[in-house]
Amino acid sequence: MADSTKRCLQRIMRLIPSYMLRTTLEKWGRFTVEQQKSIDFTRSKWALTEVLLSICEENKFAMKHLTGLEMIYIMDNPNQGMWYVLQLLDPEDDAHSVELMQFKEQFKSHLKELVRHVSIKIKKHTDQAVWIRIAWGDAFSPPNHLKPTYVVHYLQTPSVFVTNLTSKQKPLLSQAMLLSTRHQAIKDANLSGRNLTAIRDLLMRKYQQTRS
C-alpha cells in the first residue's frame, strides 16, 4: 500500500470515533465476514489503526476504496467543520431537467478540464442529496487526499453547501457547478455554520415557500 494511502487511512481513523467504527466498516462492506470478526473493537485507536492497515494491505486496497469509507462516515455525520453556502442564479431553460448521471459526468469533465490533477468522488445520499468529495492537486502536485473539499447539492435547487474550500479553489468549483447545473451565475449566500442539517433545512424551507 502506498504511503499516501496509509496516511489517508490514518486520517480517517482519527475522524471516526471508536464507538462508531464497527457500524461504519459494516456500511462500507469491503471486509470479509472473517476479517470483520477478527477485529477487537475494544482495543485502542492506535492498535485498531494498525489492524485495519494490515487488512487493507492484505486486500490490496487503493485510495479509491478508502475515500469511499471516509465519505460514508462524513455523509452520516455532516455536522462538523464549517459549512458555507453558495447560491446558484439565473437558471437556463433546461436547468430543471438535469439528472444525476448527467450532472456527474459533466461536473467531473468540467473540473478536470480546469484542474490537471484532481480526484472526484460523487455519491447520492438517501435524502437525494448529491455529495461530492474533491481532492485537489495542481500542475505539479497529485491530489491531496488529506485535505478534501466536500460539496452537497440537491439537484434543481439553488443552494450549494461547501466545506474546506480555499479561495484559490472556489472559482474552479463555481465554474464546474455552473456548467453542470445549467446556471449562469453563482454568489455567496452569506450563511455559514457547523450544523449542515440546520442550514440545509432552513434554506430548503425557504426554497419550498418561493415555489408554492
ABEGO torsion letter per residue (X at the ends): XBAAAAAAAAAAAAABBAAAAAAAAAAAGABBAAAAAABBAABBAAAAAAAAAAAAAAAGBBAAAAAAAAAAAAAABABBEBBBBBBBBGBBAAAAABBAAAAAAAAAAAAAAABABBBBBBBBBAAGBBBBBBBBBBAABBBBAABBBBBBBBBGBABBBBBGBBAAAAAAAAAAAAAAAGBABBBBAGBBEABAAAAAAAAAAAAAAAAX
